[in-house]
Amino acid sequence: MPIQQDLDKCINDTRTYVSNGAAKTLMPWRYYPIPQLIASIQRAIRIGNNQANGFIIHSKGGVSLEQIVLKYADFTEDDRAIANATLGNIV
């Protein structure tokens, strides 16, 4: 599944489990070229409030930015460590 499809799921799950406002901030990302999308996700997972949102979405069974990070090889080991910590995964 392409990263954009997972991002669409993430946007819908963010709207469902967090807020419409939080989902709206992600919506323009759908049209970003892959390198810009990756960079945007890398920045977002490092923001405290976004980390809380990622944990909430994950705990409800949704797709979070952190799960996208763990799924795709485009991200760094540091990105994966942040994603795992946010989701409560023991690594």
N, C-alpha and C positions, 0 to 999 in steps of 0.2 A: 504494500500500500504506500503510495507517495506521501511524503511529509505534509503536503497541502491537505490531503484528506484527513490525516490525523489532526492537523490544525483546525479544520472545520469542526471535527468532533469536539476538540478542546474548547472552541468558541461556544458551541452549543451547551456543553457541560458547564462551562464557566457561567453562562447565562442561567442555567438551571440551578446550580448549587451555590453560586456566589452572588452575582448581580448582573443586570443588564449593562450597567456602566462598565464593569470590568471586562465583559465580553466585547463591548464596543471598542475598547482600546486595542484588542487583538485583531479586529476585523480587517483593517487595512493591510495587515501582514500577509493576507491571502495572495496579494498581488506583488509581493516583494520577490525579486530574484532569490534563488536559494542562498547564496552567500549572505545577503542582507537579512534574510529570514533567520538563518543560523545565528548571526550576530545579535539580532534582536532578542532571540530566545536566550542566548547566553547572558545578555544584560538583565533580562527580566527575572531569571531564576536566582539572581543575586540580590534582589530587592526583598526586604523582610516581609512586607505585606503580601507580595506575590507568593512568597514561600508559604505563608499561612493559607492562601487560596489554593495553592497546589496540594497541600496536605488535605484540605477539606474536599476538594474534587476527587482526589485519590481515595479517600476514606468512604466516599459515597459510590465508588465504582466507576467514576468517570475518567476521561482522558485529560491529564494535566500536561503542562509544558514539561514538567520533570519526567513524565513517562515518555514523552517524545524524545527527550535527551537520551534516555536509556535505550531507546529503540534504534536510533540511527547512529551510524559510524561517524557522522560529520562532527560530532562533539568530542571535546577533550576529556582526558581522565579527570581533570579538575571539575569540569561540568558534571560528569557522572557522579563524582563524590558529593557535590552540592545537591544533585537530584536525589541521590540515595539518602542523604541526611534529611532532606525536606520530607521525603515520603516515609521516613522512619525505618528504612531498610538497614539491616546490619550488614556491613561489608567487611 
